[in-house]
């Protein structure tokens, strides 16, 4: 056992896969949807150089399946698997703990780690990469963002020569499913229930609809694309829950629809980032993505726009990313280490906005609102009020020309004090 | 000099970029649009680990620019640069010769090669990769297909774990520029002239409009995606020149437009490939790409559809791919060697077709055409004849349900003998 392992290690280090005699020994941590898909692909495709040796799961007895090769060790003892002769730990448990502990333990032992854990990478990626480099292992996380879409390899390998100045992503399939169904006329609550029934949304959907999932993924992409180390908590997400059927109706009149977008932009060396529902032009690629699809648009200083889209989640697409990372390890492919620096992240953008008010109608409302906007030197683009709503709860929309987020926030704080408002105004950035 | 080089070699071989003391010494072969963009990015971004040392071009005196660092050797002596201490040759001359000779010489000397030369890689990629592996160098060609879009790194690094069963690509920017302009109402000849004036098309546009450029790129992608070694000459391309304004008019009535598509499909272990103008649904991603944009849609057995789009050509986007390949080399990133096998490539698809006839009208034409189709058991979907065309040169369209390409070819050979035809029928596959 010791000899086999030593021979693998030295051959990986020299990058000479063709002369490696022993396959990479793989331990799966987690045998849920993604874990069983990884095992399935390994069993069916038998890729050269990869051997599944261990499967760890709590209560592993109920997980056993007969199509996994007989030689695989099933275990519910994480420590034992971490001490085993596996070369790579595939961490699919998710969350910060105990997944983080397992990953650290594996890296400290000089093993490599492949993970789909966006939260762990978003919060601790830099530290874990440093640990891997110190101990001679490798950390790969191509599955952590946009599952089956090779955005991370694309950034690391194909776009490393560019400087990415803007990034717009649909990174949460649950929100995209809900919003694209609402675009078709459905209401939020039944669509959320449908998403939960289909397994697209958790019983507690806060991480998804609140934007926490998307901001973790945005933080990971920002490090690779914009080379800034970002604390995800510095990005304030806006939940999609405030968006209603009325907003889709108004959006359509503006030749737009609504998507949850994670967005980052560099301008004069300052990076700003935000996550939330936004109006996107119906002709924009962001409007094309439907259902649980993900999409990422990267704007390079030299190469212009590059669009990636596909299935961002689900067992098989995510498992493809995991197996691809394993193959890269087995073939001695190394990460292109993109240098990144810690950065304060702003929230100041200069974009047009859609602002929807819900008021108890009385004379003078528009004058007061437009007055508050004018005091911040914000130009109005359009005021739209569709017929058919009751005066006691009247929704209407003001769109404004590109303005600083901070100026609009001040104006909306003023407007928010008006007695006629039935709820705080809904303010959405408009992407053109 | 010798010491420096030796130290670089051993460190690249061990994959330990962080401990490498000497940057990768880079010789550019070709200082045209792409070559000068590469030099520009290196001069502006100063990526760690890369040093431009040589520029080779014929008549190099007229190429000299003052923003290239003074230490760079300008040369018109290819042999001297090949014998120099450069670690990597960046081949941007294009074509099979003398580019192929330079690449072979460099690889034989143990140097690495980065190239954007689709023709060389399509026809000799397998042999050159073998040579590189034998001599300890590396061959990278991320810029050879779809320039600024990281399709090749995406396939090698992010999708290696999947089995790609279908591929549809808009791989030639010139054709896409021409066809998307024709979609807007322009005629072929003036649009071609515009493309030539803008530098998108060569004086002799045959390689582009005839489909030879796209089929070379298709062959490269087929090796990486479908793991088959393809002789590009086995793929018979259809030129876009037969498509006229009338076809865009009929296509629109069918909720379609026309694009040059390179397409490959695996079914029951048999791979078929084709390149030519095709009808694409207006709701399909292929219809979204306009101007010189490129797009690739890969369908994975496990991961489903992944779409890549962006700028496929041009100095800066292509240069981004070249610099990214150089960074990957400097960081010790190795290709994931995807095993491929030689394969006979078929041309048998089972798709619906659009067939446009141009006839001198007389009674009985439709009966004869539909009779010939019926004898091959081909079902008609629609017969469309728009008003406003003269009976002496009357275009009309028949669309048919999915049928084997070979059966339709036999029927069209029969139909082609009809005396009323003013030209051979235009037969386009319809993608749904």
Boltz contact constraints between the chains, C-beta under 6 A:
constraints:
  - contact:
      token1: [A, 15]
      token2: [B, 15]
      max_distance: 6.0
  - contact:
      token1: [A, 15]
      token2: [B, 334]
      max_distance: 6.0
  - contact:
      token1: [A, 142]
      token2: [B, 158]
      max_distance: 6.0
  - contact:
      token1: [A, 148]
      token2: [B, 303]
      max_distance: 6.0
  - contact:
      token1: [A, 149]
      token2: [B, 306]
      max_distance: 6.0
  - contact:
      token1: [A, 150]
      token2: [B, 154]
      max_distance: 6.0
  - contact:
      token1: [A, 150]
      token2: [B, 158]
      max_distance: 6.0
  - contact:
      token1: [A, 150]
      token2: [B, 159]
      max_distance: 6.0
  - contact:
      token1: [A, 153]
      token2: [B, 153]
      max_distance: 6.0
  - contact:
      token1: [A, 153]
      token2: [B, 157]
      max_distance: 6.0
  - contact:
      token1: [A, 153]
      token2: [B, 158]
      max_distance: 6.0
  - contact:
      token1: [A, 154]
      token2: [B, 150]
      max_distance: 6.0
  - contact:
      token1: [A, 154]
      token2: [B, 154]
      max_distance: 6.0
  - contact:
      token1: [A, 157]
      token2: [B, 153]
      max_distance: 6.0
  - contact:
      token1: [A, 157]
      token2: [B, 157]
      max_distance: 6.0
  - contact:
      token1: [A, 157]
      token2: [B, 328]
      max_distance: 6.0
  - contact:
      token1: [A, 158]
      token2: [B, 142]
      max_distance: 6.0
  - contact:
      token1: [A, 158]
      token2: [B, 150]
      max_distance: 6.0
  - contact:
      token1: [A, 158]
      token2: [B, 153]
      max_distance: 6.0
  - contact:
      token1: [A, 158]
      token2: [B, 324]
      max_distance: 6.0
  - contact:
      token1: [A, 159]
      token2: [B, 150]
      max_distance: 6.0
  - contact:
      token1: [A, 160]
      token2: [B, 324]
      max_distance: 6.0
  - contact:
      token1: [A, 160]
      token2: [B, 327]
      max_distance: 6.0
  - contact:
      token1: [A, 161]
      token2: [B, 320]
      max_distance: 6.0
  - contact:
      token1: [A, 161]
      token2: [B, 323]
      max_distance: 6.0
  - contact:
      token1: [A, 161]
      token2: [B, 324]
      max_distance: 6.0
  - contact:
      token1: [A, 161]
      token2: [B, 327]
      max_distance: 6.0
  - contact:
      token1: [A, 162]
      token2: [B, 320]
      max_distance: 6.0
  - contact:
      token1: [A, 302]
      token2: [B, 316]
      max_distance: 6.0
  - contact:
      token1: [A, 302]
      token2: [B, 320]
      max_distance: 6.0
  - contact:
      token1: [A, 303]
      token2: [B, 148]
      max_distance: 6.0
  - contact:
      token1: [A, 303]
      token2: [B, 317]
      max_distance: 6.0
  - contact:
      token1: [A, 303]
      token2: [B, 320]
      max_distance: 6.0
  - contact:
      token1: [A, 304]
      token2: [B, 311]
      max_distance: 6.0
  - contact:
      token1: [A, 305]
      token2: [B, 310]
      max_distance: 6.0
  - contact:
      token1: [A, 306]
      token2: [B, 149]
      max_distance: 6.0
  - contact:
      token1: [A, 306]
      token2: [B, 310]
      max_distance: 6.0
  - contact:
      token1: [A, 307]
      token2: [B, 309]
      max_distance: 6.0
  - contact:
      token1: [A, 308]
      token2: [B, 308]
      max_distance: 6.0
  - contact:
      token1: [A, 309]
      token2: [B, 307]
      max_distance: 6.0
  - contact:
      token1: [A, 310]
      token2: [B, 305]
      max_distance: 6.0
  - contact:
      token1: [A, 310]
      token2: [B, 306]
      max_distance: 6.0
  - contact:
      token1: [A, 311]
      token2: [B, 304]
      max_distance: 6.0
  - contact:
      token1: [A, 316]
      token2: [B, 302]
      max_distance: 6.0
  - contact:
      token1: [A, 317]
      token2: [B, 303]
      max_distance: 6.0
  - contact:
      token1: [A, 320]
      token2: [B, 161]
      max_distance: 6.0
  - contact:
      token1: [A, 320]
      token2: [B, 162]
      max_distance: 6.0
  - contact:
      token1: [A, 320]
      token2: [B, 302]
      max_distance: 6.0
  - contact:
      token1: [A, 320]
      token2: [B, 303]
      max_distance: 6.0
  - contact:
      token1: [A, 323]
      token2: [B, 161]
      max_distance: 6.0
  - contact:
      token1: [A, 324]
      token2: [B, 158]
      max_distance: 6.0
  - contact:
      token1: [A, 324]
      token2: [B, 160]
      max_distance: 6.0
  - contact:
      token1: [A, 324]
      token2: [B, 161]
      max_distance: 6.0
  - contact:
      token1: [A, 327]
      token2: [B, 160]
      max_distance: 6.0
  - contact:
      token1: [A, 327]
      token2: [B, 161]
      max_distance: 6.0
  - contact:
      token1: [A, 327]
      token2: [B, 336]
      max_distance: 6.0
  - contact:
      token1: [A, 328]
      token2: [B, 157]
      max_distance: 6.0
  - contact:
      token1: [A, 328]
      token2: [B, 336]
      max_distance: 6.0
  - contact:
      token1: [A, 331]
      token2: [B, 334]
      max_distance: 6.0
  - contact:
      token1: [A, 331]
      token2: [B, 336]
      max_distance: 6.0
  - contact:
      token1: [A, 331]
      token2: [B, 337]
      max_distance: 6.0
  - contact:
      token1: [A, 332]
      token2: [B, 334]
      max_distance: 6.0
  - contact:
      token1: [A, 333]
      token2: [B, 333]
      max_distance: 6.0
  - contact:
      token1: [A, 333]
      token2: [B, 334]
      max_distance: 6.0
  - contact:
      token1: [A, 333]
      token2: [B, 336]
      max_distance: 6.0
  - contact:
      token1: [A, 334]
      token2: [B, 15]
      max_distance: 6.0
  - contact:
      token1: [A, 334]
      token2: [B, 331]
      max_distance: 6.0
  - contact:
      token1: [A, 334]
      token2: [B, 332]
      max_distance: 6.0
  - contact:
      token1: [A, 334]
      token2: [B, 333]
      max_distance: 6.0
  - contact:
      token1: [A, 336]
      token2: [B, 327]
      max_distance: 6.0
  - contact:
      token1: [A, 336]
      token2: [B, 328]
      max_distance: 6.0
  - contact:
      token1: [A, 336]
      token2: [B, 331]
      max_distance: 6.0
  - contact:
      token1: [A, 336]
      token2: [B, 333]
      max_distance: 6.0
  - contact:
      token1: [A, 337]
      token2: [B, 331]
      max_distance: 6.0
